[in-house]
Amino acid sequence: MHAVPTRRAKFVAAGLIIAVATAGAIGVSKVFAARPSSANIEETITKAERGRHNPACEPIPSRPDAATLRRSSDASVRLTNVVQTAAQLLRVNGAAWGPQVAVGTELSIDEAFENAGSIPGDAIVAEAEWLRQAQRDGLYDDADRSLDSLVRHIESTTITDVDLGSHLGPNWPAVIDVVGTVAAIGFEEYVSKVRASPPMRAADALDLRSALRENTVALGLEAEWDGAQELVALYFQGCTSAALSRREANLSVEDYIHDWDLAEALARDAVAAAFAADLTSNENRGRVEILARGLQIIQAPDELGPNDRLTRSVDPNENLHPDEVALLELEDPLIEGE
């Protein structure tokens, strides 16, 4: 079944989750608590994953005005339209628990959302907000829930500015804009840009991000912070399997995963900066600027110039929620990176 969206934490140690889809189930994941070997990674890229195309991971060249539209249009109306389009796709094509068990034109819920957005990033935000509302409405309390009940809930879902504020915090427009900026590049192009970029990240970026999180927790915004960070996790979850199978032949899986970890960390840094931009003291404003700069360098490396104080460092565990890191430390204190 479509898994309960409890943070859907996927990137353990190397930042990698291996999704193991079974007949009649979707979103059920096996999390490896240590960096998997290259052979294990290759084995878990199934034929279905190799052939699966995710439009949400591709740039949208037909909409060069996407950034302008994303910033100027009514986000709640636009995202509600994505949800309704996903529902229509499921009704017209038929719904399946997952792509591995789909018959004919049937789509999984994830696939319906992936095909429903025309503005980069909207599909991720719309599905995440639907998942939050479905859990809030008790849909996942019923272990025997039917697929049709999920589709009916999608059909009845609307997204308001209040919903987005409750989910992503008071600076939700800026958070959505960062997600859209990354998605507009296209996942594989984004990772390639990270790979080719000069050093772009402060050595203490994780500490800076943690300090901003502590500040938002003190303001009573912990759930909203986590919701904003989860958008990055959802984007990377949806885009990585197929991208690994198409990696450049001269790159090892280990090198690719490092670039992937770094790319995700930069996106998380930028989302953190957007979330906290209007909520911080003068001290924290400096942290916001430093965290936002990494993605800016990826977008325009020649304009911003080299900086010998920046690095390409990333801790494999830093893309996890703090609670998950603590759990892993209890289960295996020898995890790489600790």
N, C-alpha and C positions, 0 to 999 in steps of 0.2 A: 504494500500500500504506500501511498504518498506519505513520506516519513513526517513525524512530528517535527516542526521547525524549531527545535530547541538549540539555537545557535548554530546548528549544523556544522560543528567544528570539525574541520577536515585536515588541516595542515599540521601534522604532528612531526616533530623533530626536523625533518628536511622541509617541512611545510607541505607535505604531500599526503593526500588521502587517496585511497584506492577504492573506488565505488564498485561494490559487488552487487550487481542486479540479479535477482532471482525471479523465477516465474511467479507472477502474481504479486510482485513487490517492486516498489520504485523508491529510490532514495535511501535504501538500506545500505549502510556503509561500514566497511571494515577499516579501522584506523590502526595503522602500524605505529607502535610506540618507539621505534628506532628507525634510523634512516634505512630504507629498503635498498637492497642491492639492485644494480642495473638489470640483472636477469629477472628479478621479481617484478620490477616495473614493467619490463617488456611483456612478461607473461600475463599481466593483468590488463593490458590494453587489448580488449576483446575485439573480434572482427566487427561487431556492431559499433563499438566506439571508434574504430578506425574509419568507418564509413559515415559516421554521423556528422551532419553539418549543423552548426549552431549559428543562425543569422545574428544573434545578439553579440557574437564574438568578432564579427566582421565590420570593417569600416562601411559607411554608407555613402559611396561616391555620388549617388544620384541626389543627395540632399546636402549640397555645400553650405546651405543656410541653416543647417541643423543647430549649430551653436546659438545663432540668433533666435531661432524659434524656441529653443529650450529655455532661454533666458527671458523672452518676451511674452510667451504664451502662458495661459492659465494652467499651471502644472497639475492641479487637482483634476481639472476637466480632462486634460490630456491623458493623465494616468488612468482615470476612470474609463476613457475610451480604449486604452490598451487592455484593461480587464475585460470589457465587454467584447472586444474583438477576439480575445482568447476564448471566451465562452462560445462565441459563434463558430470559431474554428473547431472546437470540440463537438458541437452539435452537428455541424455540416460533415465533418470528416469521421466522426466517431471518436470515442475516448478509450484509451488503454492505460493500464497501470504503469506501463513503461515501454520504451521503444523495443525492448527485446521480445515482448509478447504482443506487440501491435500487429494487427492483421490489415492488409490493404492500406487504405489511407488513414487509418487510425493514428491519433496523436496522443502522446502523454501530456499531462498538464504542463510539465516543464517545456515541452516542445511547442505547445500552443502559445505560451507566453513568449517564448523565444521568437516566434514568427509574428507576434502581434504588434510589436513596437516599430515605429518608423523613425524615431529620434533616438540616437545612441544613449544607452543607459536606462531608457524608460522601461524596457522589459524587466530588467533586474529589480528596479524600484517597485514597479507595479506588482510583480509576483511576491516580493518580500512583504509588501503591505497586505496583500490578500492573505498570505500565510499567517501574518500576525492577527488579522481579523478572524480567520478561521479558527485559530487556537483560542482567541478571546471568546468566541461564540460557542466553544465547547465541541467543535466538530471532531477534534482529535481525542475527546474523552471516550468515544465509542469505538472500541476495538473492531467492531463488525460494520463500521461505516461502509457505505457502498460508494462506488465510483460516481454514480449518478448524483449522490448527495453532495459530493465535492463540486461537480459541475453546476448543480443548482445554486450552491453557495457562491460560486464565481459569478454566475448570472445576476445575483442579487447584490453584489458588492459595488459600492461606490467609494471614492476616495476624496476626502475633503482636506482643506488646509489644516483643520484641527487634527485629523488623523495623522497627517505628515508631521506636524509638530509633536504629537504624542509619541510617534515612532522614532523620529530622527532629530528631535530637539528644535529649539527656537530658530536656529540658523539653517533649517532644512533646505532652503533654496540653494545655499552655497554648497551644502553637502551633495545634493543632487547634481549640481553643476560639475563638481569634481568627478563624480562617477561618470557623467556624460562625456567629460573631456577625455578620460582614459578610454572609454568604450568607443568614442569616435575615431581614435587612432586605429582601432582593431587590435585584438589581443596579440596576435603573432608579431605585428608590426611594433606594438608597444614593447614587447619583450626584446625585439631586435634593437630598438632604440636604446633601451636600457643597456643591452650588451655592448653597443657601440659608443655609449656616452662616456665622457671623461668623468672622473670622480664627482659625485653630485650630492653626497649625503654626509651630514655631520656625524662624527664618530659617536657622539652621545645622543643620537636621534631617538633611540628607544627610551632613554632616560627622560628626554624632553617630552615625548609622547605620554609616558607614564605620569609625569608631573601634571600635564594638562588633564589627564583622566582623573587624577586625585582631586583636582580643582572642581571638575564637573560633578564628581561624586559628592563633594561637599555641598554643591548647589542643588543636590537632589535630582541629578540628571544622569544617573548611572545607566538606567535602562535605555535611555535615548542615545547615549554615547555608544553603547554596545550595538544598538540597532543600526547606527550609522556605519560602524566598523564592519558589521555583518554584510552590508551591501558589497564591500570589497571581497569578502570571503565567497559570497554567492557568485560574483562575477568570475573569480578565479576557478571556483569549483566547476562552473559550467563550461569553461573554455580550455582547461588544461589537458584532458585526456587525448583529444584529437590533435592538439598542438604537439604533444610529445611524440605522437606517432608520425608527425610530419617534420620533425626537427631536422635541421641541416646535418648532412651526413658527417661533416667534419667536427661536429660537436658531440661530446659524450653526454650521456644522460645526466651525470653528476654536474657538468658545467651548465647544462640547460636548467637543472633544478636550482642551481645557485642564482642564475639570472632571473628565474621565475620567483624565487624567494625575495630577491632584491626588488623586482618589479612590484610585487605585492606590498612589500614594506613601504616603498615610496608612495603607493596609492593610499595606504593606511595613514602615512604621515600627512599627506595632503588633505585627506578627509578629516583627520584630527584637527589640523589647522583651520579648516573651514568651519568645523563644529564649534571651536572655541574662540573664533575671531572676535566676537562681540561680547564675550563673557569673562574676559581676563583682565588682570592687573597689568601695569606697565611691564613688570618682570615677565609675565606670561606672553605679552605681545611679542617680545623678542623671540620666545620659543615658537610662537605661531609663524613668524616670518622665516625662521630657520627651517621648520618642517615643510612649509609650503615651497621652499626654494628647490627642493629636489625634483619635483615634477616640472617646475618651470625650466630647469636645466635640460631635462629630457626633451621638452618641447622646443627649446631654442638654445642648444649647446654653444653655438658660435657667438650668439649675442651676449651671453652672460659671462663668457670667458672662463679660463681655468682658475682654480682656487686650491692651493696646495694644502689647505686645512680640511678639505673634504675627502671622503673615502668612498669605497664601493663595498663597505662591510655590511653584513647582515647576520644576525643570529638565527639559526634555523627555527628556533622555538618562538621567535618574537611575533609571528603572525597568529599566535594562539591567544585566546582569552586568558587572562591571569588565572582564573579558576582552573582552566585546563592544564596550564603549566604546573600549577600546584599539584594537581592530581597525578600528572605524569611523574613528578618528582617523588611522590609517595610510592608509585608503582615501580619506578625504575630510576633510582638516583644516579645511574651511570649513563643516562641518555646523553648523546653527543650534544655539546653546546653547554652543558652544565659544568 
